[in-house]
């Protein structure tokens, strides 16, 4: 506050945030994200958006957090980063891999120190990406038990912390996470992010076309595309100065290149996860026809609305 008054003659939040970000960088355990993302920049996913707004509205019960499972490129990380700006909370990024130390006991010390810093920053959002890669199992085989102790420390904090910290974890394969990680009272909800519906894809096309300054034009066949692939197509069109229909020839959706993995993931989530797009449990019967059959091509001609 003294530095802010010296620089600007008044107390400004951005100066305090700058000093906090510097302190986090020195510790090298957490990072403070301050991007421009908002929910308005993310097409679809209305159910999980509404859930987060309602949970963080400020009430007598403090929320714990959510776990996001989904197909790669469906907006899991973007949603987590946008939630901070949407609710006015700082977003802390926790990379579990960076907590691993070379000395005996260093990893456990880093975990405890990082979680203490998170509690000190409350109220805030804590975002941990790709959980299944950092926590492949709880056996600890091959690492002298370091992985299992890291997992134990994180599980204890998730279940016992009383600070106003909203945890968001993402993963692409829930079966690789230990079962104790997803039990009741660890999270307020486990959401599945499927391939976007036709309505969601139209919203994403409009947002991306507006972002890259593309004029209204015919859109390519986008069966089984994710939001990331639509964004990549628009970026390539703007980069190369070609129509989006031509840029789309360089896009191969993940639902085609990894069809078996995507089908397995969607089958696992059926009846086990909440749908991120519509209220209630996710079910394959709710998926639109152009998602369940990636090889099917639509005859409809679509246009971007900018």
C-alpha positions, 0 to 999 in steps of 0.5 A: 500500500505504501508503494502504491501511494508513493507511485500513484498517490492512492491505493491501487489494487494492481500494485498490490497484485504486482507485488504478490505476483513477484513473491510467488515467482520468487518461491517458484511454486505457484504462478498468478494468472492475469489473462483477459479471459471471461465467460463471454469469450467461451461459447457453450458450457452453460451448465458449468458456468451457471454452477460456478457463478452460483457456488461463488455468489458468496453465501454461508457455505464455502464451495470446495471446487470442481473437477473437469473431465473432457475431450482435449480442446473443449475449453477446460483450461480456458474455463478455469482461467476465465472464472477468476475474472468472472468472479473477481478472484485471483487465479493461481496456477499450480503445476504439480510437476514443478513441486518435485525436488531432487533432495529427500523430503524436498517435494513434501516441503514444496507441497506444504509451502505451496498450499500455505501460500494458496491459503494466504491468497484466499479468496482465490481460484486454484487451477491445477491442469492435467491431474492424471499426468501428475498423479498417475497412481497412489502406489508410489512405485519407482519414486520411493513413495514421493508420488503417494506422499504428494497425493496424500498431502493434496488429498488432506488439503482438499478435504480439510482446508477452511480457507476460501479457495475454489479448486479447479482440476482438469483431466483427460482420463479419469480412470488414471486417477486414484478413486480416493481423489474423486470421492464425495466432499473432495469436490462440489461436482465432476463435470464432463465436457463433450464435443460442442453441440451445433448451437455451441459451435455456431457461437464459437465460430462467431466469437473466433471470426470476430476475434480474427477479423474475418468477414461473414463467409461460408464455413467448412464441414465441422463434424466432430470439431472441438472449440480449439479446432475451430479457433485454430481454423480461424487463426490459420485463415487470418494467418495465411489470408485464405478463406476458412474453408481452405484453412479447414483442410489442414485441420484433422479433429481429435475425434477422428485421430483418437476416435477410440480414446474419445469414445471410451472417455464418453462411455466412461462419463455416461451416468457418472459425471454432470454435463457441462452443457445441460443440467443433469447427468451426462448421457450419450443419448443427449449427444447430437448426431454429428458428434456420435458419428464423426464420419457423418457429413452435414449438407447444411451451409453455415455462415459466420455471423459477425 
